[in-house]
Amino acid sequence: MGLVLWIIAAILVISGIVSLVRGQLLMGAALIVVGLLVGPGGVSIFT
């Protein structure tokens, strides 16, 4: 389960960075925050 959460978190953070580069600041920031919340390394909403 931890590996799946890492993969989802990585995808969300990368998507957020791509959104920031494209100029969508609010969406990019939201994706990065959600990615950090989902990731098991930081604050996880599932544990």
N, C-alpha and C positions, 0 to 999 in steps of 0.2 A: 504494500500500500504506500509505503514511503517513497518508493521509486516513481510510482504513478504521480504522486503529489509534486515531486521534484520536476518531472517532465511538464506537467500542467503549469506549474509556476514559471518555468523557464520560457515556455511558449507565450504566456501572458506578458512577461516582462519584455521579451523581444518584440512582441506586437506593440507594446506600449512605446518602446524606443522608436520603432518604425513610424508610429503615429506622430510622435513628437517631431521627427525629422520632416514629415510631410506637412507639418504646421497645425495639426489637430492637438492643441495643447491639453485641453480638458480631457479628451478621450485617452490620450497617451498617459497622462498622469493617473487617471482612474485605472487603466490596465496595469500600470506598474504597481500601484497600491494593492490592487486585488491579487496580483501575482505574489507580492510579498506576504500577504495574509494567508494565501493558500500554501505557500512553501513550508515544508516541515522544518527548515533550518531556522526560521524566524518565529514570528507569532502565527501559529496555525489555528484557523477557525474550526478545524476538525478534531483537535485534541484538547 
